[in-house]
Each structure stands twice: as structure tokens, then as C-alpha cells.
Amino acid sequence: MTTSITPRETCWKNPVHFLAFGCGSGLAPKAPGTFGTIAAVFFYLLLQGLSLWAYLGVLVVASVVGFWLCGRTAKDLGVHDHPAIVWDEFCGFWITMIAAPAGWQWILLGFALFRLFDIWKPWPISWLDKKVHGGVGIMVDDLVAGVFAFACLHITNLLFSMVKF
């Protein structure tokens, strides 16, 4: 099923699409996932001051809503996982940054780790990407990439805290 609707036409007219396209960041002509993650960093800066429980609450709501946002937008466009849909990158990056240490170096490392796992897609991320469909399928591989990046970020922090310079 294909449709004549393009992301550029609908992003600014449909609030569901606007969110699914990462407030327009997914419209980048090259590397929309990277641009979506860059946009997620700016929102993370607003979220990082929340308590851990409030941050997790926002993340859960954003992810659950994301299943619907991404699925609805994909259905409207007639494309399973259109590159412009980057809400999944938002949520995946925010998972990466759960309880992250303060500082730009940690934000940059979290960004790099999330993009690495999102692009590389080691097992089970690749399996989920191929086997799970709909809005859940669009979201789940990025959520798991976020978990992998989260683990690497916190292991790195642990190792750095153990080494005295």
C-alpha cells in the first residue's frame, strides 16, 4: 500500500506526524535518524533536571505513545518504517541517558553509543527490526539499542570512577 502523502506535506499539518517526525528533525534529507537523535538531545536537556522517577515516567509515556504515533504515521504514509519517523530515536536516546552522569562528555558519549547500536543493530536488535511490525516494530529496535547504549554508558562511568587519575 502506498500513498501520495509525503512527510514534508503532512509534518506541519498533522500533529501526530509532527511528533513522529521528531518535530520536523526527521525531514533531514540525509541521516534523518542522526538528526532525530540530535533533536532528542535538546529535549533531554529539558528532561535531565527531573527526578529519576519523573524522568522514567516521561520516558514510559513517550514510549507507549510512540507505539501509536509511529504506527499511525507509517500507516498514513503507507510505508512500514519511513526514515522520517524518528520518535523512536527520541525514546531510544532518552533510555540511553537514564541516570547518566552530568556533563557534555556523557551526553556526547551517549549520543555516539546510541547511534552505534541503532545503526549496527547487533542481535537481538536486528532480529526485532526484521520480525516485529507496526508501531511496536518501529519503536522496539531503538528501545533495545537504547538499553545497550545505556549499559555501555554506565559501565564506562563505573570504569572511569574506579580509575584515579
Secondary structure, DSSP 8 states (H G I E B T S, - for coil): ---S--HHHHHTT-HHHHHHTTTTGGG-SS-HHHHHHHHHHHHHHHHTTS-HHHHHHHHHHHHHHHHHHHHHHHHHHT-TT-TT--HHHHHHHHHHTTT--SSHHHHHHHHHHHHHHHHH--TTHHHHHHH--HHHHHHHHHHHHHHHHHHHHHHHHHHHHHS--
